[in-house]
């Protein structure tokens, strides 16, 4: 996979708008958009090197698109817990925090700890994951509304919150049935 003989460990710092990419040991760094055109540019760049592993942090779903694209092109990707990345960064003495430093640190994490790649999920698994994630979001909204209900003093506001709570409970039931 690629023309470079030396294996490269790739760290990708993911944000909603962009991907910051760092290679180790070459030290190369670049940015691409976190969208289909950026993912294609990333693939083109990575196909020119021998990729040992790509490491990204779990970012609440913002990483899913790029991870799927890389996996479909048979590039090994490890998705790690952000706490592990922070702990590794602290242990490495890297206290500064920029997107470039984070990407470099993730590449270093991959080389040093060699986490297991994430297996490619089937469409069914991805759909189920989306539903479970959505259910968690609705539960979080429901809990917030229930807390708000206790502090609302106005009857109209209370009634509005109660209506929303009922609707959220119905959404949870519907998601449970779908799951």
C-alpha positions in Angstrom: 0.0 0.0 0.0 2.1 3.0 -1.1 5.6 3.6 -2.4 7.5 4.6 0.7 9.5 1.8 2.3 9.4 3.2 5.8 6.1 2.5 7.6 4.3 5.7 8.7 2.1 6.0 11.7 -0.7 8.5 11.0 -2.4 10.7 13.6 -5.6 12.5 12.6 -7.0 15.2 14.9 -10.7 15.4 13.9 -12.9 18.5 14.2 -16.2 19.2 12.5 -14.7 21.3 9.7 -11.2 19.8 9.2 -8.8 17.0 9.7 -5.2 17.7 10.9 -3.0 14.9 9.7 0.5 14.1 10.9 2.9 11.3 9.9 5.5 9.7 12.0 8.5 9.3 11.6 8.5 11.5 8.5 7.1 14.5 10.3 4.8 15.4 7.4 1.7 17.5 8.3 -1.3 18.8 6.4 -4.9 19.7 6.7 -8.0 18.6 4.7 -11.6 19.3 5.0 -13.7 16.8 7.0 -15.9 16.0 4.1 -15.9 13.7 1.0 -13.5 15.9 -0.9 -11.1 16.1 2.0 -11.3 12.3 2.6 -10.4 11.7 -1.0 -7.4 14.0 -0.7 -6.4 12.2 2.4 -6.6 8.9 0.7 -4.5 10.1 -2.2 -1.8 11.3 0.2 -1.8 8.1 2.3 -1.6 5.9 -0.8 1.8 7.4 -1.5 3.2 6.0 1.8 3.2 2.7 3.6 0.7 3.2 6.4 1.3 1.2 9.6 -1.9 2.5 11.3 -4.1 5.5 11.4 -5.0 6.7 14.9 -8.0 9.0 15.6 -9.8 9.9 18.8 -13.5 9.2 19.3 -15.1 12.5 18.8 -18.8 11.8 19.3 -19.3 10.8 15.7 -17.3 13.5 13.8 -14.7 10.9 13.0 -17.1 8.3 11.6 -17.0 9.4 7.9 -13.2 9.4 7.5 -12.9 6.2 9.5 -15.3 4.4 7.2 -13.6 5.7 4.0 -10.2 4.6 5.2 -11.5 1.2 6.3 -13.2 0.7 2.9 -9.8 1.3 1.3 -8.3 -1.3 3.6 -6.3 1.2 5.7 -6.1 0.1 9.4 -7.7 2.6 11.7 -7.7 2.6 15.5 -10.3 4.8 17.2 -9.2 5.6 20.7 -10.7 7.1 23.8 -9.8 10.8 24.1 -8.8 10.2 27.8 -6.1 7.7 26.7 -4.8 10.2 24.3 -4.7 13.0 26.9 -3.0 10.7 29.4 -0.4 9.7 26.8 0.2 13.3 25.9 0.8 14.2 29.5 3.1 11.2 30.0 5.1 12.3 27.0 5.5 15.8 28.4 3.4 17.5 25.7 1.4 20.0 27.6 0.8 22.4 24.7 -2.4 21.8 22.8 -2.9 22.7 19.1 -4.5 20.6 16.3 -1.1 20.0 14.8 0.4 18.9 18.1 -2.6 16.6 18.8 -2.3 15.0 15.3 1.4 14.4 15.9 0.8 13.0 19.4 -1.8 10.6 18.0 0.8 9.3 15.4 3.2 8.9 18.3 0.6 7.1 20.3 0.0 4.7 17.4 3.7 4.0 17.1 4.4 3.5 20.8 1.3 1.6 21.8 0.1 0.0 18.6 -3.6 -0.1 19.5 -5.8 -2.6 17.7 -7.5 -1.4 14.5 -11.2 -1.1 14.6 -13.0 -3.7 12.4 -15.1 -2.4 9.5 -18.7 -2.3 10.7 -21.5 -3.6 8.5 -24.3 -1.3 7.4 -26.6 -3.0 9.9 -24.1 -2.4 12.7 -23.7 1.3 11.6 -27.5 1.7 11.5 -27.9 0.2 15.0 -25.1 2.3 16.3 -26.8 5.4 15.0 -30.1 4.5 16.6 -28.4 3.7 20.0 -26.6 7.0 19.8 -29.8 8.9 19.0 -31.6 7.1 21.9 -28.8 8.4 24.2 -29.3 11.9 22.9 -33.1 11.8 23.5 -32.6 10.4 27.0 -30.2 13.3 27.7 -32.9 15.8 26.5 -35.5 14.1 28.5 -33.4 14.3 31.7 -32.7 18.0 31.0 -36.4 18.7 30.6 -37.3 16.9 33.8 -34.8 19.0 35.6 -36.2 22.2 34.0 -39.7 21.1 35.0 -38.8 21.3 38.7 -37.6 24.9 38.4 -40.4 26.2 36.2 -42.9 28.3 38.2 -45.2 29.5 35.5 -48.0 27.2 34.6 -47.8 27.8 30.9 -44.0 27.0 31.0 -44.7 23.9 33.1 -47.4 22.7 30.6 -45.1 23.3 27.7 -42.3 21.3 29.4 -44.7 18.5 30.3 -45.8 18.3 26.6 -42.2 18.1 25.5 -41.5 15.4 28.2 -44.4 13.3 26.9 -43.1 13.7 23.3 -39.6 12.7 24.3 -40.9 9.6 26.1 -42.7 8.6 23.0 -39.5 9.0 21.0 -37.6 6.8 23.4 -40.3 4.1 23.0 -40.2 4.4 19.2 -36.4 4.2 19.2 -36.5 1.1 21.5 -38.9 -0.6 19.1 -36.6 0.2 16.2 -33.5 -1.0 18.0 
